[in-house]
Amino acid sequence: MRRVAVIGVGVTKFGLHDRTSAELFADAAGDALTDAGIPASAVQALYYGNVVGGETEHQLHTGPQAASVLGIPSVPTTRFETACASSHAAFRHAVMEIGAGVSDVILVGGAERVLNVSTAESTEYFAYASDAVWEQPLGLTFPGVFALIARAHMEKYGTTEAQMAAVAVKNHRHGALNPKAQFQKQITIDQVLRSAYVADPLKLLDCCPFSDGGAAVVLASEEVARRHRKPVWVLASAAASDWMLLGDKRDLARVPATERAAAAAYRQAGLGPTDVDVVELHDCFTIAEIVATEGLGLFEPGAGGRAAETGLTSLGGEVPVNPSGGLKAKGHPIGATGAAQIAEIVTQLRGEAGPRQVDGARTGLTHTLGGNTATVLVSLFGRD
Amino acid sequence: MTEPVITARAFFERARAGQLTAVRCGSCGELAIPPRELCPACHARAWQPVPLVGEGTIASFTVIRVAPRSHAADAPYAIAVVKLQEGVSILGRIVDIPLDKVAVGLPVRFRPLGARDQTSIGFGPLG
């Protein structure tokens, strides 16, 4: 495989927008191309993530539509849908296409628009990522999926609601340093614990918001990337899947797809968890961050809650997690999330993250989880 | 060709009659619920239906308070992963147990739920 680098990134502000998802993507992609310093004519393919366009915007065929709105209609374009991990899956395939020598420059990104519909509607559409025969008829929601995981983690390891709240407080503290974040306001443990239950034991402030937004990154072969001021190298990109049904998961307190994707990524890069300086991971719910830090090998199984509570994952801590504010505070436009996480790690490794910069970060990791933990992508990044 | 015994339709026909059914692999003995085409343990395609007792204990649960649009009228309601006596687990709606009495380890019994002409999986009190 040829070496592949990220040479440009762009992210819109996340939150409420009066623009279509294609417009949000195009905005981010324009910024990413400017950042890369290459003309749009250099782009040889678009790999695009979008999830509920059919439901919220009555829009399928979102790949070429996004390319048209951007103004590069003639490049081969493919939409990826792996629920919340869609644009990270798109990224992995672009890495492989450049690595294989098929293309030299690929635009990867994603976007989502959901705040144009009600919470009851978006809750229903997101639940389409659980099984339509065996789970949706029961009224399962995504907070419900992670509530079942949270309860299992609490039973098995003694994880507490206060430890979960510590994740929300930390990510809001980081988000307050990110001008693109949906929430740039600090919160307290008490506020989290006193917020209303959405799906016991998860409360409103344990949950990431619904968000509109777009994100894009420009990938290039080593030959092209060498001409760029600060290429960030893709050291690994790995995917894993798991059973769809919650009843089929042998141990709800763990996410085997995270463990398998992480093992594959570490093997590809010849690195281990202790080599990672900064992490952007999938904190769709506070418990999801705790379980992910364990599955990535940053902490032992069962130790993730305590790690969050004692500040090990804060900026300035042992291994800063979600300096962007994470899905929790930065926001979670699901099709854009994977690309936005990659954009943050690239910004961190370039040393351009301003007040949320992790000092001296050389190696970064992104982790994106799809739906009911049945899809996980893990990628590793390094700088020269 | 897919044997009718392992279709979701066959499963829910039995469920509607009150019988929770798994499938056992004729090659390696693995038990699975719900049914699937290949045995996940040995990849054989030799299932036999196995009636289950329908009793188990709650492995994990949640109370859904913000529901999808299609279930908004039911909220709040409890959903649980139930570990069945035979060792396999399945997700179901908890019914006829007060929400504050639902707990990990609580014994429950299968009962079919009917809504919108569709049978789904429920669990109620054992007694």
Interface residues (C-beta under 8 A of the other chain):
Chain A: S118 T119 A120 E121 T123 E124 A127 V133 W134 E135 Q136 P137 L138 G139 L140 T141 P143 G144 A147 L148 I149 R151 A152 E155 A196 Y197 V198 A199 D200 P201 L202 L245 L246 G247 D248 L252
Chain B: A8 I33 P34 A59 S60 F61 T62 V63 I64 R65 V66 A67 P68 R69 S70 H71 A72 D74 A75 Y77 I79 A80 V81 V82 V88 S89 I90 L91 G92 R93 V104 A115 Q118 S120 I121
